[in-house]
């Protein structure tokens, strides 16, 4: 796939690494173009561009920014009607130990409302950057799941294919409103990682007892 990654932080960098590893063509952009250029230079298959030139023929946009920066970052790309957007954001408080939204809306729903015309998928928000960067398999052989939720069947299938290509276990989490559950799940994972001191080599999962 041709993919635009917005963001050059830990998650954006992890996405560029993993996407190029499996052959996706990546354009990366961010507030600091020099940083985007340095990131792109690290991984064959990636190029950097200012926001206004970063969309090109990309089929998917990965929104790897903070929630507060998400809408301006998307709008800076230009015309987005029909584009599949992966929202990885979580509406975290300043201390990362709580959420600023919940119950009757979510970061994903707010972004979708603010940028009409996109086909938004909530995904990857429950992974720490080191888990994404290191790849899907844990030392005990378990494969990290990526939960995804969307109201668009086309976008859902596109993102499932992308998750599969990276080797993670794709878990369909239903309609976009279920981001109201996925974002608190990410908050709990952050608590375990930092508040409880378990570190960032962890990920929430969902298991079914054998019949």
FIPA-802071 format. One line per 8 residues: number of its first residue (from 1); for each residue x, y, z of C-alpha. Coordinates in Angstrom, 2 decimals, decimal comma, m for minus. Layout:
! FIPA-802071
NUM> X Y Z  ...
END
This chain:
! FIPA-802071
1> 0,00 0,00 0,00  0,93 3,65 m0,34  0,68 5,15 3,14  1,14 8,60 4,63  2,32 8,74 8,24  1,67 11,97 10,12  4,01 12,24 13,09  7,68 11,62 13,77
9> 7,51 10,72 17,47  7,88 7,25 18,95  4,73 5,86 17,35  5,26 7,56 14,01  8,82 6,24 13,88  7,65 2,74 14,78  5,07 2,83 11,99  7,64 3,93 9,40
17> 9,96 1,13 10,51  7,35 m1,62 10,39  5,51 m0,45 7,26  8,67 m0,19 5,18  9,91 m3,51 6,57  7,10 m5,34 4,79  7,24 m3,32 1,59  4,67 m0,57 1,99
25> 5,58 2,76 0,39  5,58 5,47 3,04  5,46 9,24 2,99  6,18 10,75 6,38  5,41 14,28 7,50  5,40 16,24 10,74  5,73 19,68 12,25  9,53 19,45 11,96
33> 10,36 18,61 8,34  14,04 18,04 9,13  13,06 15,39 11,64  10,76 13,76 9,09  13,61 13,75 6,57  15,98 12,15 9,07  13,41 9,47 9,88  12,72 8,73 6,21
41> 16,45 8,49 5,48  16,71 5,67 8,02  14,31 3,34 6,23  14,41 2,47 2,50  10,92 2,83 1,10  10,17 6,02 3,04  10,31 9,61 1,87  9,59 12,86 3,71
49> 7,42 15,73 2,56  5,82 18,87 3,97  2,20 18,34 4,96  0,74 19,99 1,84  2,65 17,51 m0,36  2,52 14,41 1,82  m0,78 12,88 0,70  0,00 12,09 m2,93
57> m1,61 8,80 m3,99  m1,66 7,30 m0,50  m4,50 4,89 0,18  m4,16 5,11 3,95  m3,22 7,86 6,38  m1,79 6,97 9,79  m2,55 9,70 12,29  0,35 9,31 14,74
65> m0,07 12,57 16,64  m1,48 13,56 19,97  m5,24 13,98 20,09  m5,05 17,77 20,41  m2,97 18,00 17,22  m4,95 15,45 15,21  m7,51 17,58 13,39  m5,11 20,37 12,33
73> m2,60 17,75 11,17  m5,19 16,02 9,01  m6,54 19,23 7,52  m3,01 20,29 6,58  m2,86 17,42 4,08  m5,56 18,90 1,87  m8,57 17,16 0,32  m9,29 13,94 2,20
81> m12,70 12,78 0,96  m12,79 9,00 0,82  m9,39 8,53 2,44  m8,92 5,79 5,01  m7,52 7,30 8,20  m6,11 5,22 11,06  m6,57 7,10 14,33  m4,15 5,89 17,00
89> m4,78 8,78 19,40  m5,90 8,62 23,02  m7,38 11,72 24,74  m5,01 11,64 27,70  m4,75 14,04 30,60  m1,46 15,86 31,15  m0,19 13,19 33,56  m1,21 10,35 31,19
97> m3,20 8,71 33,98  m6,69 9,66 32,78  m8,83 10,50 29,76  m10,37 13,86 28,85  m13,23 12,25 26,88  m15,41 9,23 27,39  m18,80 7,55 27,90  m20,77 9,46 25,25
105> m18,01 10,16 22,71  m14,39 9,33 21,90  m11,34 10,91 20,31  m12,05 8,87 17,17  m15,64 10,09 16,87  m14,61 13,70 17,47  m11,96 13,53 14,75  m14,40 11,92 12,31
113> m16,93 14,68 12,97  m14,34 17,42 12,58  m13,03 16,10 9,24  m16,11 14,87 7,35  m15,52 12,73 4,29  m12,76 10,56 5,76  m13,29 6,88 6,52  m11,85 6,65 10,00
121> m10,67 3,52 11,75  m9,63 3,40 15,39  m6,63 1,09 15,60  m3,19 0,59 17,19  m4,10 2,89 20,11  m3,61 0,08 22,65  0,01 m0,61 21,65  3,05 1,00 23,20
129> 5,58 2,26 20,66  8,24 m0,33 21,63  5,78 m3,17 20,97  4,98 m1,76 17,53  8,64 m1,08 16,76  9,85 m4,51 17,88  7,19 m6,44 16,00  4,18 m8,53 16,93
137> 5,65 m11,57 18,66  6,37 m11,72 22,38  9,03 m13,95 23,92  6,41 m16,52 24,98  5,18 m16,86 21,41  2,01 m14,79 21,80  1,19 m12,35 19,01  0,09 m8,86 20,03
145> m3,45 m8,01 18,95  m4,48 m4,81 17,22  m8,10 m3,91 17,86  m9,82 m1,94 15,10  m13,22 m0,24 14,95  m14,92 1,60 12,11  m18,28 2,39 10,53  m16,84 1,86 7,03
153> m16,62 m1,72 5,77  m14,12 m0,73 3,07  m11,88 1,00 5,59  m12,25 m1,90 8,02  m11,04 m4,40 5,41  m8,21 m2,13 4,29  m6,90 m1,72 7,82  m7,32 m5,41 8,61
161> m5,15 m6,19 5,57  m2,55 m3,71 6,78  m2,53 m5,19 10,30  m2,19 m8,69 8,83  0,71 m7,55 6,65  2,61 m6,42 9,75  2,08 m9,78 11,46  m0,11 m8,54 14,30
169> m3,38 m10,27 15,19  m6,28 m8,22 13,84  m9,29 m8,10 16,17  m12,48 m6,56 14,82  m13,91 m4,37 17,58  m17,07 m3,35 15,76  m18,40 0,13 14,95  m16,52 3,36 15,54
177> m18,45 4,15 18,72  m16,60 1,25 20,33  m13,58 3,53 20,39  m15,24 4,61 23,65  m14,05 1,26 25,02  m10,72 1,04 23,20  m9,47 4,40 24,47  m10,04 3,53 28,16
185> m8,41 0,15 27,46  m5,35 2,05 26,24  m5,52 4,17 29,40  m5,47 1,02 31,52  m2,50 m0,29 29,55  m0,68 2,98 30,18  m1,42 2,67 33,89  m0,01 m0,86 33,95
193> 3,05 0,27 32,00  3,89 3,38 33,98  1,68 3,62 37,09  2,17 m0,03 38,06  5,73 m0,16 36,72  5,30 m3,05 34,30  7,11 m1,26 31,50  6,22 m0,79 27,85
201> 6,75 m4,35 26,58  3,12 m5,20 27,33  m0,16 m5,19 25,40  m3,80 m5,94 26,27  m5,29 m9,01 24,65  m8,55 m10,92 24,39  m8,74 m14,69 24,65  m11,49 m17,25 24,18
209> m11,71 m20,44 26,18  m11,68 m23,52 23,97  m15,08 m25,14 23,56
END
